[in-house]
């Protein structure tokens, strides 16, 4: 994933979080168990789910406010007992003070939720790969530093060998010394090549 794609994914994620925070689902408590569910309305056909889009079991539910209904395929199939709104709530909505909230279907919510999950997984994957890359870079840097040190050691030894002048000394002693120095230099180069590999 490129940096631009990552930034775009973060933008989508924050948009999704904002959309999910402003849903027109009512969060309610089941009277008997205390479990929390979400309903899109209190009429037949309203969508019902638990948590973040999880399917609820078919059956009869009684909410803490007394509203009783049956659920089939995550939708209210029958309203058994309705609860009338209190006058305070009716007045508040009658005055038009209620904020406007964009509605979203359960299917769209699930699609958005899947997208968020996918983006979270990609973000975790990127974070993990970055951590692995840092560890690998440290190992490679240590190896590189070791090779440079070996080369510097070999080079320092070579620098200590005196430079020959244009005057050629052809004595057997000078020739033997020259061969010994050349051999030592070859050995240092070979050693440094081996340590660099």
C-alpha positions in Angstrom: 0.0 0.0 0.0 1.4 3.4 -1.0 1.4 6.4 1.3 -1.3 8.0 -0.8 -3.5 4.8 -0.5 -2.8 4.8 3.2 -3.9 8.4 3.6 -7.0 7.7 1.5 -7.8 4.6 3.7 -7.5 6.8 6.9 -9.9 9.3 5.4 -12.4 6.6 4.6 -12.0 5.2 8.1 -12.7 8.5 9.7 -15.7 9.1 7.5 -17.1 5.7 8.4 -16.5 6.3 12.1 -18.4 9.6 11.7 -21.2 8.0 9.8 -21.5 5.1 12.3 -21.6 7.6 15.2 -24.6 9.4 13.6 -26.8 6.5 12.8 -30.6 6.5 13.3 -30.6 3.4 15.3 -31.9 3.4 18.9 -29.8 1.6 21.4 -32.0 -0.2 23.8 -31.7 -2.7 26.7 -33.4 -6.0 27.0 -35.3 -6.1 30.3 -34.5 -9.7 31.3 -30.9 -10.1 30.4 -29.6 -6.5 30.3 -28.1 -7.1 26.9 -28.0 -4.1 24.6 -29.4 -4.2 21.0 -30.0 -1.6 18.3 -33.3 -1.1 16.6 -34.1 1.2 13.6 -37.7 1.8 14.7 -40.5 0.4 16.8 -42.7 -0.9 14.0 -43.0 -4.0 11.9 -40.1 -4.3 9.4 -37.6 -2.3 11.6 -34.1 -3.7 11.6 -32.7 -5.2 14.8 -29.1 -6.1 15.5 -26.7 -6.5 18.4 -23.3 -4.9 18.9 -21.9 -3.6 15.6 -24.2 -5.3 13.1 -24.3 -8.8 14.6 -27.5 -10.8 13.9 -29.9 -11.3 16.8 -31.6 -14.6 17.4 -35.2 -14.9 16.3 -37.6 -14.7 19.2 -39.6 -12.4 21.5 -37.9 -9.5 23.2 -39.1 -7.2 26.0 -37.2 -3.9 26.4 -36.6 -2.2 29.7 -39.3 0.4 28.8 -41.9 -2.4 28.3 -41.9 -2.4 24.5 -42.4 -6.1 23.4 -41.8 -7.4 19.9 -40.9 -10.5 17.9 -37.9 -10.7 15.7 -37.5 -12.9 12.6 -34.5 -12.6 10.3 -33.2 -9.5 12.3 -36.4 -7.6 11.6 -39.4 -6.8 13.8 -42.0 -9.2 12.6 -44.7 -8.4 15.2 -45.2 -5.7 17.8 -46.8 -7.3 20.9 -46.8 -4.3 23.3 -46.3 -0.7 22.3 -45.0 2.0 24.6 -46.4 5.5 24.3 -43.9 8.3 24.3 -44.0 10.7 27.3 -45.3 14.2 26.7 -41.8 15.7 27.2 -40.4 13.7 24.3 -43.5 14.5 22.1 -43.1 18.3 22.9 -39.4 18.2 22.1 -40.0 16.8 18.6 -43.0 18.9 18.0 -41.0 22.0 18.4 -38.6 20.8 15.7 -35.5 20.9 17.9 -34.6 17.3 17.1 -31.3 17.1 15.1 -31.5 15.7 11.6 -29.8 12.4 11.3 -29.0 10.6 8.1 -30.4 7.1 8.1 -28.6 4.0 6.9 -29.9 0.5 6.2 -28.5 -2.5 8.1 -27.1 -3.8 4.8 -25.2 -0.5 4.2 -24.1 -0.5 7.8 -22.8 -4.0 7.5 -20.9 -3.1 4.3 -19.4 -0.1 6.0 -18.5 -2.2 9.0 -16.8 -4.8 6.7 -14.9 -2.0 5.1 -13.8 -0.7 8.5 -12.7 -4.2 9.5 -10.8 -4.6 6.3 -9.1 -1.2 6.8 -8.1 -2.1 10.4 -6.6 -5.3 9.2 -4.6 -3.5 6.5 -3.4 -1.0 9.0 -2.3 -3.7 11.4 -0.5 -5.5 8.5 1.3 -2.3 7.6 2.2 -1.6 11.2 3.6 -5.2 11.5 5.5 -5.0 8.3 7.0 -1.7 9.3 8.2 -3.2 12.6 9.7 -6.2 10.7 11.4 -3.8 8.3 13.0 -1.9 11.2 14.4 -5.1 12.7 15.7 -6.2 9.4 17.3 -2.8 8.7 19.1 -3.0 12.1 20.5 -6.4 11.2 21.7 -5.2 7.8 23.2 -2.0 9.2 25.2 -4.1 11.7 26.4 -6.4 8.9 27.3 -3.4 6.8 29.3 -1.8 9.7 31.1 -5.0 10.3 32.2 -5.2 6.6 33.3 -1.6 6.5 35.4 -2.1 9.7 37.1 -5.2 8.1 37.8 -3.2 4.9 39.2 -0.2 7.0 41.5 -2.6 8.9 42.8 -4.1 5.7 43.3 -0.6 4.1 45.1 0.6 7.2 47.6 -2.3 6.9 48.2 -1.6 3.3 48.8 2.1 3.9 51.7 1.2 6.2 53.6 -0.5 3.4 56.1 2.0 2.0 55.7 3.2 -1.6 58.4 2.0 -3.9 60.5 4.7 -5.5 61.6 4.8 -9.1 65.0 3.4 -8.0 64.9 -0.3 -8.5 67.0 -2.4 -6.1 67.6 -5.7 -7.8 69.4 -7.3 -4.9 68.2 -10.8 -3.9 67.3 -9.4 -0.4 65.2 -6.6 -1.9 63.5 -9.0 -4.3 62.6 -11.4 -1.5 61.3 -8.4 0.6 59.2 -7.2 -2.3 57.7 -10.6 -2.9 56.9 -10.9 0.8 55.3 -7.5 0.9 53.3 -8.3 -2.3 52.2 -11.6 -0.8 51.1 -9.9 2.4 49.1 -7.3 0.4 47.4 -10.0 -1.6 46.5 -11.8 1.6 45.0 -8.7 3.1 42.9 -8.0 0.0 41.7 -11.6 -0.1 40.8 -11.4 3.6 38.9 -8.2 3.1 37.0 -9.6 0.2 36.0 -12.6 2.2 34.9 -10.5 5.2 32.8 -8.3 2.8 30.9 -11.2 1.3 
